[in-house]
Every structure is written in structure tokens, then in C-alpha cells.
Amino acid sequence: MWKWEAEGEAKAVIVMVHGAMEHHGRYGWLIEMWRLSGFHVIMGDLPGQGMTTRSNRGHIDSFNEYLVEVKDWIQAAYEFDLPVFLLGHSMGGLISIRLLQEERLKLAGVILSSPCLGLVKVPAKPLNILSYGLNVITPSLRLNSGLTVEMATRNPDVRDADLNDTLYITKVSVRWYRELAKAMKDALEQIDKVQDVPLLVMQGGDDKIVNKVPVKTWFNQAPFSEKRFKEWPNCYHEIFNEPEREDVYDYAKDFVMSQLKAIGYLV
């Protein structure tokens, strides 16, 4: 994991969790925005992604590997003795949800960015059925993800950078897909187990990757005492990379500041 310390006196710590296929290096702009606004940031690369490995890319044995890793980042955030916020994008949002269902964490709030609770493009039914058998016989078999940088964002600069990014993953294992599918199912079915913390969900209105319907369903049914939902109408999946990203960031920061005031940390 990596730590970026705030410019000046810190108000809180933001623990960020990236999505599938990507890595922490794609969040440089967002990290700097938080840091310049007075927040420490902690982030790492998830198992099988980014700089964590070169031999096992796009593969995990269990979705729980992600939960264990992010718990370590949160534990590191506690060392600052400041309020801690968890920000998860896409699969990072799904990881955050599963953590809230499996653990009881000391968090001042959670921000979910286009959380992966359903996919726009799903494998054909025969391939999906076949994947169950392959998961037993050859779980590390890697297949093309079917995702493109054009589906993720309208931002041409980000698209160009991604096309030349050697850490960006294009193939995922059968086991990875089956674990993702199970995690999405668990997140929806175990909704009553979720920890009650202040929640902000932000969703791209024109998301080409995550199906926004189950995201809204989950949000409406989730038993949070305080929750906000914000849809960004023209945005693709990566709302923090879109042309509107400064507005998206300001909205997220407003949520964080309001929670800090609510707990009496800011006056």
C-alpha cells in the first residue's frame, strides 16, 4: 500500500479501493485533489492487479483475498488517529459492501462509485454454465474480459493513457469471474447484514460496464440510517475520470465535510 499525506493539517483519511483490471496509478488526479484539500490518502493495488504480481495477473483464489487486503489498508488508516472514510470504485465498491457485511469497521462514512452489483455485458448463457465446470477443472484459465477503455470513460486523455498502460489487465481467470459473480450475489442477498454507516452512492447515468438497475435496487433496500444517491446523467462508468470529474469530486468532498461536522470534528 501507499500513503499520501495531506497538504497542511489533515482533517481525515480517505482509503480508496480501485476497480477490476486497473491499479492505484490511475488515481493520481483524485489522490492529489484529496491531499490538497487536507486529507491523507491510503491506497494499494489489489491482489492479482497492478504492481502486486506479474505471474498471477487477473486471478484470485477467493474474493476474500480482496477483503483481507483492504482491511489492512483500513488498519493503517487508523494509525493517523483521524476519522476514516472508505471510497470504493466499481469492484472496489463491491469489496466495500462485502466488508460492511462481514466486518464492523470504525468508519466515518463510505462512498461507493458505480459499485459493481451487476454487469451490463454478461457472458452468454452456455459460456456461463461452462464456467462452473472450468472453475473446478482449470480455474486459472484466462479469458478476454470483453471490456474496453472506450466503455469506461469519455475522457480522451484517460483513454490514451490506458491504451499505453502495461499494468492494465485485459484477461481474467474463470475463478475470478465466478468469485465476482458470487460476491455480487452475496451483496444483494445479505443486504440486512450491512453495517450502518453514513453512505454516499454515486452512479454514472450512462454506465457501459455496471448495470445501474441493481445498484439503485440495493441502495433503496439497504438499511442505512443516512444515505444519499447521486446519478451523474451523462457519465460513463469511471465518474472520477469523466469530464465532469471536478463536480463529482466536489460532491464527494461535501459529503465527507458534512460527516465531519456531524461528528463534531469540524466546527
Secondary structure, 3 states (H helix, E strand, C coil): CEEECCCCCCCEEEEEECCCCCCHHHHHHHHHHHHHCCEEEEECCCCCCCCCCCCCCCCCCCCHHHHHHHHHHHHHHHCCCCCEEEEEECHHHHHHHHHHHHCCCCCCEEEEECCCCCECCCCCHHHHHHHHHHHHHCCCCEEECCCCHHHHCCCHHHHHHHHCCCCCCCEEEHHHHHHHHHHHHHHHHCHHHCCCCCEEEEEECCCCCECHHHHHHHHHHCCCCCEEEEEECCCCCCCCCCCCHHHHHHHHHHHHHHHHHHCCCCC
